Amino acid sequence: MTLEPLLQASLPIQIHVLTVIPAAVLGAWLLAGPKGTPRHRLLGRIWMGLMVASAVSSFFIHTLQLVGPFSPIHLLSVLVIVGAFQAIRAARRGDIAAHRRAVKDMYLGGIVGAGLFTLLPGRIMNAVLFSGNSLAALAVVLVFAALMLASLRASTKFSAGQM
């Protein structure tokens, strides 16, 4: 592992990483921990701020330019921003199921999905974490993608069973 590629990256990439890493850790803790407590609400506000800051910072990252200065990954940023508004609105309405769904979608798409994409060979985080060992990175991406799919299937079956 080496931080050199990240230290040499542009400022928007550095800001993006500085917001997304704490969002990933805090989001996992919030999803696993007790809900509805004052601590949950406070940390949830911080998490939401980190997610929106991360999404906004991504619009200044143009390493992959497939549609003008943007790439399909930028769609996730739009979905995170929309999801943030939906999650906040649902929580304020007391619609906890909609809030939970919006937050889970933001985490899975904005953190897990996009995070897996950053581990692909040729990406900065791949170089940071795997120092160019593309086979190890590909194995990690495939394992996490399989775990994510299994989790989504289990969640879908659980939700369908509750209806």
C-alpha positions in Angstrom: 0.0 0.0 0.0 1.2 3.5 -0.9 -0.4 6.9 -0.6 1.8 8.4 -3.3 -0.8 8.1 -6.2 -3.4 9.8 -4.0 -0.9 12.6 -2.9 -0.1 13.2 -6.6 -3.8 13.3 -7.6 -5.8 16.5 -8.3 -7.4 18.4 -5.4 -10.9 17.3 -6.3 -9.8 13.7 -6.1 -8.2 14.3 -2.7 -11.3 16.0 -1.4 -13.5 13.2 -2.7 -11.4 10.6 -1.0 -11.3 12.6 2.3 -15.1 12.7 2.3 -15.9 9.2 1.0 -13.7 7.2 3.4 -15.3 8.6 6.6 -18.7 8.3 4.9 -18.0 4.6 4.2 -17.0 3.8 7.8 -19.7 6.0 9.5 -22.4 4.7 7.1 -21.6 1.1 7.9 -21.7 1.9 11.6 -25.0 3.7 11.3 -26.6 0.9 9.2 -25.5 -1.7 11.8 -26.2 0.3 15.0 -29.3 1.4 16.9 -31.7 3.6 15.0 -33.6 6.7 16.1 -31.3 7.7 19.0 -30.0 11.3 19.3 -26.5 9.9 18.4 -28.0 8.2 15.3 -29.6 11.5 14.2 -26.4 13.5 14.8 -24.1 11.1 13.0 -26.7 10.6 10.3 -26.6 14.4 9.6 -22.8 14.2 9.4 -22.9 11.1 7.1 -25.4 12.9 4.8 -23.1 15.9 4.6 -20.2 13.7 3.8 -22.2 11.9 1.1 -23.4 15.1 -0.5 -19.9 16.6 -0.4 -18.4 13.5 -1.9 -21.1 13.5 -4.7 -20.5 17.2 -5.4 -16.7 16.8 -5.5 -17.1 14.0 -8.1 -18.4 16.5 -10.6 -14.9 18.1 -10.7 -13.2 14.7 -11.4 -12.8 14.1 -15.1 -10.4 11.2 -15.4 -12.9 9.2 -17.5 -14.6 11.4 -20.1 -17.3 9.3 -22.0 -20.1 11.9 -22.2 -18.5 15.3 -22.5 -16.4 15.8 -19.3 -18.5 13.1 -17.5 -18.7 9.4 -17.3 -21.6 7.0 -16.3 -20.2 6.9 -12.7 -21.3 10.5 -12.3 -24.9 9.2 -12.5 -24.3 7.7 -9.1 -23.5 11.2 -7.8 -26.8 12.5 -9.1 -28.5 9.5 -7.4 -26.8 10.2 -4.1 -27.8 13.8 -4.1 -31.4 12.9 -5.0 -31.3 10.1 -2.4 -30.1 12.5 0.3 -33.1 14.7 -0.3 -35.5 11.7 -0.3 -33.9 10.3 2.9 -34.2 13.6 4.8 -37.8 14.2 3.6 -38.8 10.7 4.6 -37.3 11.0 8.0 -39.0 14.4 8.6 -42.3 12.9 7.5 -41.8 9.9 9.9 -41.7 7.5 6.9 -38.9 5.4 8.4 -39.2 2.6 5.7 -38.7 5.1 2.9 -35.8 6.7 4.9 -34.2 3.4 5.4 -34.6 2.4 1.7 -33.1 5.7 0.5 -30.1 5.5 2.9 -29.5 1.9 2.0 -29.6 2.7 -1.7 -27.2 5.6 -1.2 -24.8 3.4 0.7 -24.9 0.5 -1.7 -24.7 2.6 -4.9 -22.6 5.6 -3.7 -20.2 3.7 -1.4 -20.1 0.0 -2.3 -20.8 0.2 -6.0 -18.7 3.2 -6.8 -16.0 1.9 -4.3 -15.7 -1.3 -6.2 -15.3 0.6 -9.4 -12.3 2.6 -8.0 -10.5 -0.7 -7.3 -10.3 -1.7 -10.9 -6.9 -1.8 -12.5 -5.7 1.6 -13.7 -7.6 3.6 -11.1 -5.9 5.6 -8.3 -7.3 3.6 -5.4 -6.2 0.4 -7.1 -2.6 1.8 -7.1 -3.0 3.0 -3.5 -4.3 -0.3 -2.1 -2.7 -2.8 -4.3 0.4 -1.0 -5.6 -0.3 -2.2 -9.1 -1.1 -5.8 -8.4 -4.1 -6.0 -10.7 -4.9 -9.7 -10.1 -5.3 -9.1 -6.3 -7.5 -6.1 -7.0 -9.7 -8.0 -9.5 -10.1 -10.8 -7.0 -11.2 -8.3 -4.2 -13.6 -6.6 -6.6 -15.2 -9.9 -7.7 -15.5 -11.2 -4.1 -17.1 -7.9 -2.9 -19.4 -7.8 -5.9 -20.6 -11.4 -5.2 -21.2 -10.5 -1.6 -23.1 -7.4 -2.5 -25.3 -9.4 -4.9 -25.9 -12.0 -2.3 -26.8 -9.3 0.2 -29.2 -7.7 -2.3 -30.9 -11.0 -3.0 -31.3 -11.8 0.6 -32.7 -8.3 1.3 -35.1 -8.6 -1.6 -36.3 -12.0 -0.5 -36.7 -10.7 3.1 -38.6 -7.6 2.0 -40.9 -9.7 -0.3 -41.6 -12.1 2.5 -42.8 -9.2 4.7 -45.3 -7.9 2.2 
